[in-house]
Amino acid sequence: LRKSLILNPKRSHREQIELRFIDTSSKFGHGRFQTHEEKRIFMGPLKKHRLQEEQQLTTTATTTQTKST
């Protein structure tokens, strides 16, 4: 990072930053998540995941009904 020529008087600009590591090896987007699983853990359950689970439940329910008859 370059040092600024003009010092900004705002408090947020005067605070010291301890930057240890910038991850630039991400394959997705702008370097926020490394893997799909990491993103899924952070984002939590999404609508598409809920719909997939419901679809799986309905298919298993229909297969058990056909087997019992």
Phi and psi in degrees as a GROMACS rama.xvg file:
@    title "Ramachandran Plot"
@    xaxis  label "Phi"
@    yaxis  label "Psi"
@TYPE xy
-84.0651  150.798  ARG-2
-84.4297  135.366  LYS-3
-73.0764  143.05  SER-4
-78.9283  -35.5741  LEU-5
-108.563  123.439  ILE-6
-81.1811  128.446  LEU-7
-86.2942  131.848  ASN-8
-78.3644  -7.83495  PRO-9
-67.8092  146.583  LYS-10
-62.8588  -40.4429  ARG-11
-64.2419  -26.358  SER-12
-85.6513  -19.7672  HIS-13
-88.9001  -14.0021  ARG-14
-68.4079  142.123  GLU-15
-76.3954  137.083  GLN-16
-111.05  129.248  ILE-17
-104.642  91.5977  GLU-18
-96.7861  117.396  LEU-19
-99.3699  -38.038  ARG-20
-154.848  131.996  PHE-21
-113.509  119.643  ILE-22
-85.9832  111.583  ASP-23
-112.718  9.25198  THR-24
-97.5529  11.49  SER-25
-69.5973  143.088  SER-26
-92.1289  -12.7059  LYS-27
-117.076  118.273  PHE-28
68.3716  -133.059  GLY-29
-108.435  33.704  HIS-30
87.5727  21.1859  GLY-31
-83.8125  -41.5916  ARG-32
-124.873  142.907  PHE-33
-84.2503  -39.8563  GLN-34
-133.237  165.885  THR-35
-63.3394  -38.0177  HIS-36
-65.0568  -40.1993  GLU-37
-62.2829  -40.7165  GLU-38
-66.902  -41.7169  LYS-39
-63.0827  -39.5637  ARG-40
-65.0821  -41.7739  ILE-41
-70.439  -44.5212  PHE-42
-75.9563  -27.2713  MET-43
82.3926  -171.842  GLY-44
-69.332  131.669  PRO-45
-105.036  168.734  LEU-46
-60.6119  -41.6503  LYS-47
-64.8019  -33.6466  LYS-48
-69.1236  -39.1872  HIS-49
-64.3533  -42.1407  ARG-50
-64.9189  -38.4719  LEU-51
-63.7803  -42.251  GLN-52
-64.4725  -42.1236  GLU-53
-63.3595  -39.661  GLU-54
-65.6807  -40.3223  GLN-55
-64.7375  -39.6003  GLN-56
-64.9015  -40.489  LEU-57
-68.5724  -37.1046  THR-58
-69.5814  -37.6598  THR-59
-70.5885  -33.9063  THR-60
-67.4517  -40.1312  ALA-61
-70.3861  -35.1452  THR-62
-70.6403  -35.2515  THR-63
-71.5563  -33.0101  THR-64
-68.6448  -39.6108  GLN-65
-71.0928  -32.1375  THR-66
-72.1732  -35.631  LYS-67
-74.415  -22.3854  SER-68
